[in-house]
Amino acid sequence: MAKIAIDPVTRIEGHLRLEAQVENGRVVDAWSSSTMFRGMELILRGRDPRDAWVFAQRICGVCTTVHALASVRAVEDALGIQIPDNARLLRNIIASTLDIQDHVVHFYHLHALDWVDIVSALKADPAKTAELAQSISDWPKSTAGYFKATQERIQRFVDSGQLGIFANAYWGHPAYQLPAEANLMAVAHYLEALDWQREMVKIHAIIGGKNPHPQTFLVGGMASPVDPNTQKAINTGRIAQMRALAQQALEFVSKVYIPDLLAIASFYKDWAGIGGGVGNYMSYGEYPLSGDKSAASMWAPPGVILNKAVGSPPAAVDQAKVAEYVTHSWYSYASGDEAGLHPWKGETEPNYTGPKPPFDWLTTEGKYSWLKTPRYDDAPMEVGPLARTLIAYAAGRPRTVEVVNSVLGQLGVGAEALFSTLGRTGARGIETLLMCEQLLGWIEELSANMGRGDLAIHNSEKWNPASWPKEAEGWGYTEAPRGALGHWVRIVDGKIANYQCVVPTTWNGSPRDAKGVRGPYESSLIDTPVADLEQPLEILRTVHSFDPCMACSVHVVNSRGVEVNRIVVTK
């Protein structure tokens, strides 16, 4: 029996620590801990609720727009505000652009190095790499000269002794299975995706003024004027620019991302049986297709699946069933730490009882994380692209069913492969392809509205606080790239009396609840193989498949004593 600690796990987005017990080369127990303090809810108290989205959006510099969207929706829900159709479309375009860009960045820049051995690419034959790439896609850059230039670029990194973005990994690890040519192809596309993602988010600059943190959200709609007759608004020229960027995105995703995903997955089919997790999935739903807020009107349908039951329609989501526990979290509730609280009654009272950093081990029998523990009807839930894809699949959405079945068929695996690390990674790619197709539709809808003279972007009917009730409560939701995101607000006398965010990584990365039930990260690691305790690549592979974002989950950090990277092993 050995115990290992990996700290930090995430490459970019905050501080995540994992501790795992390993026996006979397999994980038998695991603990997930965020080592940063969460405090955004405290900052929002007493502020004008119409300003909340500006602060909430600063929760994270990566998945920025989702907090703005959930925040304005929470206030609109509290005050009973309906938004114009153009605001719906503008929000859909901004949110889907983020999802597409974020998913591609995750696959290539945050997760691919768990599957791809960069150093092995130096041994590849560029001509054979071109043959491989051309056999799976007609992407025009797939030439021997292109791959040779990429290989020379990698060699310069190695020769300099400064691997830069490729420095922190376990090159040569026995868990890497790709041939050298597949590694070279993936590295080339890794570098290409860096340029592509910069182009993709220009849509945010067109609609929102900038990225990150677009500036045009408003309670009641948007502040992005639409008018084909002025250069000071989104006009026909801007529509054409967004259309071109969306088409470029669809081409890259369909001809580079999806072929790479299938090629890499074909060498890791054993991972279709690893990393399944809790088996419960939830989505709040997103991308309204009309002003109707029903489940049927959502492009990504809401729903709950329990015990992997995708053979029947998902159950409806009831936000009243959400509760957060702090039994194993560094917080205290006035009523006691064993009962959960609904976010409208939520409390954010820090109570750090852990070891003083730097430390070797957490006291995992007690409180061990700055993440709270959300539960839906007392059950742990996995959220994210896999949850959304499974729910759309179970709901019988035709295009989702078609693409999922096509991917499963090409890999030669059954539907049970979806409940795994490989399935989680594949679902993200499937969702990206479907979203690229849909994004073009929303741009055309906006263009059609403008052509009919429908230029409304904001409903100011209830903008004056004098028209508000003395007390009001609202729930705002969205499906962030990483999963179900909810903001809950309580307004008293025109000011925020309480504000709580329950974010995707809080759902997925949560510590145990009051009954000792593991969260999705912890559960997914059980029975994961570990070939080398000093290089736990397999653990990273599964956790990275969730795309952790600790910055969203906890928002303030004291950096004193924080180490850059540390793996501790005890036997």
N, C-alpha and C positions, 0 to 999 in steps of 0.2 A: 504494500500500500504506500503510495506517495501522494503528496499534496503539492500542487503548483499554483503560483499566482502570476498573472499577466497584468501589468499595469504600466502605461495605459494600453487598452486594446485598440481604440479608434485611432485612425491615422490623422484625422483633421478635426473632427467635430466633438471636442470635449474629452472629459476624463472618465473612462469606463475601466473598472478593474474586475477581473474574473479570478475566482479561486476554484480549483477543481481537485477532487480526489480521484486518483487513477489507480486501478487495480488490474493486473494482468493485461496491460496495454489498452484499457478501456476506461472511460470516465464513468464513475459510479455515483458521483454527487457533484453539485456545482452551486456556486453563489455568485450573483451578479450585483455589483456595487458601483454606484456613481459617487465619486469622491469630490464633488463640487456642491456648493450650497445653492438652493433655489430661493429666489426672493422677489421675482417680478410682481407677484400678486400684492406684495406689501407696497411696492412703488405706486401701484395704480389706485390704491385707496384714496378717497377724497377728491379725485379728479373728475373733470367733466367727461361723461361717458362717450361723447362724440370725439374726444381726443384719444381714447384708449387705444385705438388701432395703431396710432403713431408710435406709442411706447411698446405695445405688444409685438409689433413687427421687428423690434430690435432684440427680441428674444434670441434670434439666430440670424447669422449673416449668410447662411446657405439656403435654408428653406424659408425665405423671408416673407413672401407674399401671403403664405397660408395663414399666418397669425393675424395679419391685417384683415383678411377675408373673414376668418372666424370671429374676429372682434366686432367688425361692423355688423355682421349677421346677428351676433348676440344682442347688441343694442337695438337693432331693427326688430328682433323678436320681442324684446321687452316692451317696445313702444308701439308695436303693431304697424310698422312701416312697410309698404310694398314698393319695390324698385321698378323703374321702367325697363322695357325689354332690352334696350341697348346696353343698359348697365349689366344686365344678366349676361349678355354676349361678351362685353368687355372683360368681365370677371372670369368667364369661362376661358377666354383666349389667354389672359394672363396666367391663370392657374394651370392650364394644360401645357403652356409653353414651359413653365417651371418644371412640371412633371417630366416632360420629355427630356429636357436638358439635364435634370437631376438624375434620371434613370441612366442615361448614357454615361454621365460622369461617374455614377456609382459603379457601373459594370467595368469600365475601363480603368478608372483611376483609384477606386476604393476597394474593389473586389477582385479584379482580374489577376492581380499578383498573388492571390491565394491559389490560383490554378495554373498560372503561366510562369515559367522559369526564364527570367530575362537573360541570365548568363548563358543558358543553353542555346539561345538564339544565335550566339556567336559561332556555333558549330554548324549552322544551317547552310544549305546550298540555296542561294538566292533564286536560281533558275527553277529548282524544284518547289521552292516556296511560291513562286509565281504560278506554277502549274496547279498547286494546291488551291491557291486563292481563286484562280480562273475556273476551277472545277466546281466551285460552290457559289460563285457570283460573277456578274459581268461588270463589276466595279472597275472603271477605266484606269485607275492608278496601279492595278495589280500587274506590274511588269518586273522582270528580273532586275532592271536598273534601279527601280524604286526600292526594292527590298535590299539590294546591295548597298544603296546609300544609307538606308536605315541601319543596316548592320555596322557600317563604318562609323555611324554616329554613336552607336552603343559602345563600340570599341574605344572610341575617344573618351567616353565616360570611364570605362574600366582602366584605361592606360593612365588617366589623370589621377586615379586613386580616390576620386570624389564622385560617387555614384549619384549624388543628389537625390532626385525623386525616386531612384531605384535602390537607395541605400538600405532601408529597413525591411529586410526580408530574409528568407531562409533558402538561398539559392543552392541547388543541388539536393534538396530534401527528397527522401525516397517517396513522399506522397505526390510529387509532381509526375504526371503521366504523359504529357504531350511530347510528341516528337519535335526535334529541333526546328523543323520548318513551320510547324503550327505555332511554336513559340515566337518565331520571327514575325510571322504574319500578325499575331496578336499585338506584339510590341509596336509594329508599324502603325497599327490602327489605334493603339493607345496614344501615340504622339499625334496622329491625325485628329483624334477626338478632342484634343486640347484646343486646336484651332476651330473645329466645328462648333463646340459649345459656346465659344465667344460670339460667333455669328448668330446662333439660335436666340440668345437672350436680347438681341437687338429689338425683338418684338416688345419686350418690356420697356425699352427706352422709348419706343414709338407711342405706346399707350400710357406708360407710367412715368416717363421723364427720365428714368435711370434704372440701373440694376447694380447692386442689390437695393432693396427697399424702395420700390416704386412709390411715387408720391401722390397718386390720383385717386385713392380710395376715399370714400365719404360715406357716412351714415346716410342712407337714403339713395345711394347710387354711386356715381363716379364723377370725377372732375375732368374727364377727358372729353373735350367737345368733339362732336362728329358733324361735319358739314362739308359736302362735296364742293362748295363754292368759295372756300377760303383756305389760304395756306396756313392759317393759325389753328387748324383743327385736323382731325383724322379725315382725310379726303380721299379721292380716288387714287391719288398717287401713293398715299400711305397704305391703302388697302392693297395696291399692287405690290408694294414692298413686303408687306406681311405675307401675302400669298406666295411670293417667291421664296421667302425664308421657310415657310411651312412646307413647300414642295421640296426644298433642299433637305429639310429634316426627314421627310418621308423617304427620300432616296437614300440618305445615309443609313437610316435605321433598317430599311428593307434590304439594302445591298451590302452593308458592312456589319452592323450590330447583330442582326438576326442570324446571318450565316456564320459569324464568329461564335455566337452563342451555341448554335447547333454543333459546330465543329468541335468546340471545346467539350461540350456535354457528352459527345459520343465517346470520349476517352475516360469519362468519369461516371459511368452508369451505376457503379456501386454506390455512389452518393445519392441515388434515388431511394436508398433505404436507410439513410442516416439523417439525423437532425429534424425529425418530425415535430417534436414539441408537444404542446398541450392538446392539439387536435380540435380546438374551438377557434372560430374565426368570426370577426365582426367588421362591418363597414357601415359608416353613417350614410353613405351615398353622396354623390357629387355630380356636378355638371347638369343643372336643370335644363331641360329642353324646352321649357315654357315657364310661364309664371306660376303654374300649378306646382305645389310642393309635394305631390304624392310620389310614392316609390316608383310608380310606372313612368313618371316624367323625368326620372334621373337617368342620365347616360350610364353612370356607374351606380347600379342599384344598391340601396341599403339592405342590410340583412344580418342575420346571425345563423351560423352553422355550428352545431354541437356534435362532438364525437365523429368528425369527418363525414357527416351524413350529407353527401352531395347528390344523393339520388332523389331527393325531394326538395321542393321549393324552400328557400331559407325563411326563417321566422322574421317577423318585423322587429325593428329596433325601437326600444322605449328608453329614452335618456333618463327617465326617472329611476331606472334599475342600476345606474352607474353609482358606485361608491368607492371611496379611497380609504385604505387602511394605512396605519403607521406603526403597526406592531413591530416590524423589523426596519423601520425607517427612523432617521434622526430628527423626528418631530414629536410633538406632544399634542394631544387633544384634551380640552378641558373636561370632557365627559369620560376620559379614559382611552387607552391606546388599543383596546381589543375590538372596539366597534368601528365600523366604517361610516363615513359621512358622505352624503350626497354633496356635489360641488357647490350648490347654492348655500349650503351650511358649512362648507369647507373651512379649515383653519390652516394657517401656515406659521406655526410656532416652532422655530428651530430648537432641537434638544440633542446636541452632539454628545454621544456617550462612547465613541470609538477611541481607538488608540491615537496618540499624537503622531502625526507624520514627521519623518518617514518611518514606516512600520513594516514588519514582515507579514503579519497575519491579521485579518479582521476577527472580531469576536462574533462569529456568525450565529451563535446560539441566541444572541440578542438582536440589537439594532445594528445594521451594517451597511446602510445605503442612504444617500440623500434623495433617492427616488421614493415616492410614495408607492402604494400597491393598489392600483385600480382593479376593480372586479365588476363584471356585468352579471347581475342576478347571482352574485357570489361565486362566479366562475371566472377563471383566468381566460383572457382572450388574446389571440394573436391578431394583429392588425397589419395592414400593408398591402403591397401588390398581390401577394398570394391570396390573402383574404378577399380582396376585391375580385380577383379573377375567379376564385372558387364560387363566390356568391353569384357573380354574373353567369357562370357556367351552370350552377344549380338552378338559377332562375330561367335558364333556357334562352339567354340572349344569343340570337343566331350567329352573329359574327364571332363572338367569343367562343362559342361551341366549335365553330368551324376551325378557328386558328389553334385552339387548344388541341383538338383532335389531330390536326395536321402535324403539330410539333411532336405529340406523343407518337404518332405513326412514323415520323421520320427517324425518331430515336429508337423505335421498336420497344417501347415500354408502355405499361398500362396506366390507367388513371391514378392508381395508388402511388405512382412516382411523384405526383404533385405534392404529397405530404412529406416533404424532405428538404434538405439543404439545396439539392439540385432543382427541385420543384419551385422553391422560393426564388431562386435565381432566374429560372426560366419564365416564371410568371411575370417578373418585372419586364423582361424583354417583350413578351406577348402584349402586355398592357401598353408599352411604348409604341409598338406598331399600330395597335388599334387607335390610340390617342392621336397619333400623327394623321391618320385617315380622318378622324373626326374634327381635328383642328381646322382643316381646310373648309369643312362645312360651316363652322361658326363664323369664319371670316366672310364666307359668301352670304350668310344670313345678315351680318352687319351691313355688308354692301347693299343688299336688297332693301333693308330698312331705310338706308340713306337715299336710295333711288326713289322710294315712295314718299320721301319727305318726312319720315319719322326720325327726328333728331334729338328726342328727349333723352337725357342721361341722368336726371336727378329728380327725386320727389322731395320737395321742401315743405310739404304739408305740416309735418310735426317737428320742424327744425327748432321752433321756439320752446324752451323748457317750460314756459308758462302753460303750455298745453299738455304737459306730461302728468301722469298720476303721481300722487305723493310717493308711492312705492311701486316698484315694478321689478320683475325678474325675467331674464332672457337667456336663451341658449343659442350659441352660434357654433356651427360645425363646418368642417370641410374634410376632404380626404387629401391630406398632405402626401407627398411622395412616399413617406414612410408609414402612412396609415391614418387611422381615425383620430382627428384632432377636434377637441371640444373646448370652447370658452364659455364660462358661465358668469353672468354679471347680475348683481343685485343693486338697484338704484333707489336711493332714498333722498328726497328733497333735491333732486336734480344732480346728485353726486354719487360716485361709486362707493357703496358701502362694503361690498365684498366682490372679489374677482378671483376666479380660479381657472387655471388651464390644466387640462389633462391631455397630454400629448402622446403621439405614437410610441416614442421610446419609453415613456413611463409605463404604458401597457406592456410592451415587449420586454423591457429590461428590469421590470419590478422585482423586488425581493419577495420572499415568501409572505403569505398573508397570515391572518390570525390562526388559521387552521394548519399552518405549516405547508400549504400547497405552493409549489414552485411556480415562478413566472415563466413566460415563454423561453427566454434565453436559457434559464437554468434547466428547464425541462428538455429543451432541444439538445443539450450537450450530453445527456445521459446515453451511455453506450457508444459515444464517439471514440473511434480508434485514435491512439496517440503513439506514434512510432518512436518519438524522441522527446523525452521530458524537457530537455533544454531548448527544443525548437517545436513548440506545440502548434504547428501550422494547421492541423486539422481543427483545433478549437477555434482558431481565428476564422477559418473557412466558413464554419456554421454561423458564428456570431456576426461576421461581416455580411452574410446573406440577408440579414434583417436590415442592414444599413443603419447602424446606431447613430443617433444624434443627441449627445448629452447636452449640448448647448441649448437645445429646446427643452430638455427635461429639467435642467438646473442652470441657474443664470448668473451666479456670482462665484468667483473663486479667489481664495487667498493663495497666491503662488509661492509663498515661503515654504521651502523644503520639498517642493514638487520635483521629482526626478524626470528626466526625459524619457527613459524607457527602463523597465526592470522586470525580469522574470526570476522568481524565487522558487526553488525546489527543495523540498525536505522529504527524506525517506525514513 
